[in-house]
Amino acid sequence: MDIRQLRYFIAVAEELNFSRAARRLNLSQPPLSLQIKALEHEVGAPLFLRQRRGVELSQAGQILLEQAREALAKLDQAMRTAQRAARGEVGLLRIGYTGSAPIHASFSKILRYFSQSYPEIHLELLHASTSEQAEMLTGRRLDLGFLRPSPTYPLPKNVTVRRLWSDPLELFAPKGHPLLRARGAIAVQALKPLPFIFFANASRRGLNGHVVHLCGSAGFTPKVVQEAEDGGAILGLVAAGLGVAVLPKCYGKIVVSDVVRRPLTSAEAKSDLYLAYNQDRASDHLMRFVTLGSSTVTAD
């Protein structure tokens, strides 16, 4: 039994007339009759009751018709899925993101627009630091990453990046801190005596490294007294008066009472967020995401 025989059988079963079925299939009647007989021989039972006024489905034919329609529908669906996969419209994308990425409206727009455009591509999201994402991209355990690398720690050579947006780095300090008495931007050097709060378990490849570099350019090494797992927790520790933090401006969208932010005067006080991928693993659907992501941010 092959697919062609099933299609021939369905045509005859729906027309209940060999001549009309042959015309529908664009072939002559004798070959059609031979294929139906071969199918009946393989089944071991007649599929049609041949009568003077025409043909009718036998009980075996009725059962086969239902199953044949289901089988061909699944085959057609499989073919369409395979074709869409070949065009990069079906599959899985494993996407990493730093804690600051979802704060931006562009992040949710990129994910939403892509999911609407390619609903059969599943997005598997993972919260990870810039350093972790770089390692996972290199090890092919991640397809894409929203990351924020330090300017002093280049990413691996096989990781390609597209800059999505840039955030000013700002000082986040507890309300009433003496440094906040003056209005306007604050010099990085003025932070030298202050205790800092950093991200926990983060290498110097990401934001922590950027802050260390920023302070180093001002002639000092930041004194880190506390660490926290995420930006919200850092702001909570700042509000408690345990230290200050230098974070991308977007963290100001997280409302924490008793925390005040001020811009910094240094030209190096800005952090870029990139969309990164392993150029050795650039599939069609991956590049569709990169293209859509870049255009979505540009349009913002």
C-alpha angles and dihedrals in degrees: 000000000000136000092259092057091051091052090049091049093050091050093052091043092053096043096037085207126090094208095053091043091052091052090048090052093044096237137102122271101245096062089046092052091048092052092049091050090050090051092049089050091053093047091046095226138072113267095194134041104222112212135170093257094046140287135305131194116261120222089263089049093053091052093046092048093058093047093043092054091051092047094050092045090054091046092050090049091049090051092050091048091049091049092049090048089053088053091049095252099117131051145063131301120193107206128188125198138184120235094258096053098078091052089072118082088221091066094060091041092055092050093044096047093046093048090049093048096044108024093167093061108088116216115213109193127203128184107222140148122258091256093050092048092050091054093045092049091051091046091048092240090119130043101196137010137198099208142160110215124193113247090234097054112061119207121246114287094246092055113093120198138199116198110233104177144339127232127197112236110236139185116252111198137165116270112268095026110154091236090064096060092090115068124231133030122347126223114242090229089064088067094063098102095042127102112242132214115213137184112272123241092008123134125223090261092085139039095318089058091048091054091047089051091047092052092043090056087055091052105260145079115238116248105232112203102161139026131199135188098235143013095260091056091048090054090049090055090047090052088052089058095245094128147308131275136208108215140156112280091246090075086072086077088070101085111220117164119236093025119115126186131207131185120247124233098224118107087219091060096103132093127206123213115212138193105226135189140168106260090208090061101042105143126182095257091045091055090046088059092047092049094046092045093052093047093046093055092044089053093050 
